[in-house]
Structures are given as structure tokens and as C-alpha cells.
């Protein structure tokens, strides 16, 4: 019975969501969708003082609604954000910290990986 339970726990439909969410983040970055999201977020809040940091948070919220994974968010739009923030005068450590903090919004915006597992 133990091998049967171990096998059944790894073949669940919900478990497929994790790699597909990460794949979605990588495809968005490769296809240029993250650049467009960055431009949209910059148009929304980029004019506010400290706006590039707010662009990072708004952009991560938008990507979180698409990918559902904090890791995919940081890997996807994080590269675009980091380059733009460093080019604008932000220190690299501050930029990385802001991206890491903003990417943790992902698990609380549906659809997300933790919400997929709680519905099971």
C-alpha cells in the first residue's frame, strides 16, 4: 500500500501546475511580454517620485496574475526591472532586494501555486 500511495501522490493533476507556471514565466520573458508589461506599468506609475520602484511592484503584480509563481516572477520580469533600475541610478543590491520583495506578491494573487494546492 505504501508504494501505491507514494506513486499516487506524485501523479496528481495539480502537481503539473508548478512546472507550467515556471514555463509560462520563461516564455513571457523570451517572447517579450515582460518588456510590454514593464512599459505599461511605467506608464501607470513611472511619473510618481520613486516611480521606478513602484513600477517594479505594479509589474510584479501583473506578472503574478499570469504566472502564479514567485520564482517565475523574479526570473521573468526581474531581469528587465533590474537592468532598468540600475541604469536609472538604483544600487544593484537595492534593485535586487526590491525585486525579491515584490515577487513574493505572486502566491497571494490567483491563480497561484499555493491556491492550486489548497483546492485539492
HUBELGI-V899285 format. One record per backbone hydrogen bond with DSSP energy under -0.5 kcal/mol. CO is the residue of the C=O (numbers start at 1). NH is the residue of the N-H. Records with the same first field share a line. If there is no record, write none. Layout:
# HUBELGI-V899285
CO = NH / NH
This chain:
# HUBELGI-V899285
1 = 5
2 = 6
3 = 7
4 = 8
5 = 9
6 = 10
7 = 10 / 11
12 = 16
13 = 16
14 = 17
15 = 18 / 19
16 = 20
17 = 21
18 = 22
19 = 23
20 = 24
21 = 25
22 = 26
23 = 27
24 = 28
25 = 29
26 = 30
27 = 31
28 = 32 / 33 / 34
32 = 36
33 = 37
34 = 38
35 = 39
36 = 40
37 = 41
38 = 42
39 = 43
40 = 44
41 = 45
42 = 46
45 = 48
48 = 51
50 = 53 / 54
51 = 55
52 = 56
53 = 57
54 = 58
55 = 59
56 = 60
57 = 61
58 = 62
59 = 63
60 = 64
61 = 65
62 = 66
63 = 66 / 67
64 = 68
68 = 113
69 = 73
70 = 74
71 = 75
72 = 76
73 = 77 / 78
76 = 79 / 80
77 = 81
78 = 82
79 = 83
80 = 84
81 = 85
82 = 86
83 = 87
84 = 88
85 = 90
86 = 89
91 = 95
92 = 96
93 = 97
94 = 98
95 = 99
96 = 100
97 = 101
98 = 102
99 = 103
100 = 104
101 = 104
102 = 105
103 = 106
105 = 108 / 109
106 = 109
108 = 110
112 = 116
113 = 117
114 = 118
115 = 119
117 = 120
